[in-house]
Amino acid sequence: MTNIKTYIDYTLKKRIILSIFRAYNVLLTLKFIHLHIKKKAILVSLCISIILMLAKFVAYFLTNSNAILTDATESIVNVIASSFAFYSIYLSTLPKDENHPYGHGKVEFFSAFVEGVLIGVAGIVIIFKSAYDLIYPNDIKQLFDGAIIIGLTGLVNLWVGFYLIKVGKTNKSITLEADGKHLLTDAVSSAGLVVGIIIIQFTQVLWLDGLISIALGLYIIFNGYKLIRKSVGGLMDESNIELVKDIVAILQANRADSWIDIHNLRAQQYGADLHVDCHVTLPYYFDLNEVHEEISNIDRLINESAIHQTEFFIHADPCLPACCNYCKMPNCNVRKEEFKAEIGWDMENVTKNQKHFGR
């Protein structure tokens, strides 16, 4: 019987390792499928998450370790989240239509919110289960075998996580970034789990199994909270300070003499698209063609300089006599006051809804 059991364990481990390498081959194959890059990336994540989930449950059945069950339970969340993320990315890549004139990009914030909630729920369930097992402990066995399997799944999650984050940042997809960070979290927890399993094996302090599970559960809940916080901010049109800073820096570095000031600047992100509106003060004697040309120049400047595809809505304000002291417009025949000094554009004056002489 011992020989049969050893053979079965060896066969299971061999199949798990082969499954992981097959998942890698699936990824290489998918690179040549003509899918949208974001759909392709999340499909890779989904396929690999399913394989790793099965591997972790095999590790649990081999060891009966509650800590490994914790990792396997979180993998169920990975699969559900990746499935939902795939659908949300499908929606976000649809073109604009009459009912969605700004596109469908915001669904990615909702997807990240759902993923954060699922992560948080998984963490809570893990803590309750672990606390129960501290009181009523299980017999655990074959911890080294479990550590090998969990270690391999952690390495795969680490690689896929970095891949998703890279694609997400390149394509401005919060869903891919969220899924990638989730997998990195999973990889970190797997690393901690492997260390914990080895310590348990050498010390034979079995209650550490439940304690490690509770610690991992708290770590998972914290990461779920961060994801929820970011997604709620996006759904509530929270200002992206870094984005606005980038836009202000571009405008300041390339400001024209006729752009007397820019104020009431706001930015909203819908998926990969950025929508910006602002007020620009121009000489009041410009005709409509000149105003249109200046606005087009601002639009072109941002779209050529920024990393986002940006849609601009610009309201043109006429200058007032109080603007003259910081207006650099040369040969102005209606100037009421000599130019004194340029007012630099920064987050404080560009985001306020007032001309700069009112500071």
C-alpha positions, 0 to 999 in steps of 0.5 A, a space after each residue: 500500500 505504501 508503494 502504491 500511495 508513493 506512486 500516486 503522489 509522484 504521479 500527481 506532482 508530475 501532472 501538476 508540474 506538467 500542467 503549469 508548463 502547459 499553461 505557459 505554452 497556452 500563453 505563448 500560443 495566445 500571443 499569436 491569436 488575433 485578439 484585442 491585447 487586453 482581452 488576450 491578457 485577461 484570457 491568459 490570466 483566466 486560463 492559468 488561474 484555473 490550472 493553479 487553483 486545481 494545483 493548490 487544491 491537490 496540494 491541500 488534499 495531499 497535506 490537509 493543511 489549513 494554510 494551503 486551503 487558505 491559498 486554494 480558496 483565494 484561487 477560487 476568487 482569482 478565477 471568478 475575478 478573472 472571468 468578470 474582468 474578461 467580460 468587463 474588458 470586452 465591454 470597455 473595448 466596445 466603440 462609443 454609441 448613442 447610449 454611451 457617448 463617453 464609451 464603456 471604459 468605466 465598467 473597468 472601475 466596477 470590475 475592480 470594485 467587484 474583485 476587491 469585494 471578492 478578495 475581502 470576502 475571501 480574506 474574512 472566510 479564511 480568518 474564520 476558518 483558521 480561527 476554528 482550526 486553531 481551536 479544533 486542529 487538523 492532522 497535517 502531513 506531506 508538507 514538503 510536497 505541498 510546499 513544492 506545489 505552492 512554490 511553483 504556483 507562486 512563481 507562475 502567479 508572479 510572472 503572470 502578475 507582472 505581465 498583466 500590470 505591464 499590459 494594463 499600464 500600457 493600455 491604461 486598463 485598471 482591470 488588468 492592473 487590478 488583476 495583476 496586483 491581485 496575482 502579485 498579492 497571491 504570489 507574496 502570500 504563497 511565498 510566505 506560506 512556503 516559508 511557514 510550511 517549512 517552519 512547521 515541518 521542522 518545528 512540528 508546532 502545528 498551531 502555526 498553520 492556523 496562525 499563518 492562515 490568519 496573517 495571510 487572511 488579514 493581508 488579503 483583506 488589506 489588499 482588497 480594501 486598497 482595490 475597492 478604494 481605488 475603484 470607488 474613486 474612479 466611479 465617483 470621478 475622483 480627481 487623478 492628481 498625477 494626471 492633472 499635474 502632467 497636463 499642467 506641466 505640459 501646458 506650462 512648458 509650451 505656453 503661448 503668449 496668447 494663452 493668458 491663463 488657464 483655469 478650472 481644469 478638470 480631468 476624468 478617465 474612462 478606461 484608456 480615454 482621458 476627458 479634460 475640460 478647462 477655461 482658457 483666457 484669450 485676447 478679447 479681440 480675437 475673432 472666432 477663427 483665431 479662437 478656434 486655432 488656439 484651442 486646436 493648438 492646445 488640444 494637439 499639444 496635449 494629445 501629442 505630448 501625453 501618454 493618454 488619448 485625450 478628448 478636450 472640451 475648452 471654454 474660451 474666456 475673453 481677457 479683462 483689463 486686470 489680466 494685463 499685468 501678467 499678459 505677455 501678448 506682444 504689440 497689444 493695442 488695447 493694453 491697459 497696464 504694462 506687463 509685470 511678471 508671468 504667473 506660473 501655472 500650477 495645481 493651485 491656480 489652474 484647477 480653481 474656477 477663476 482667472 489668475 488676477 483673482 488669486 
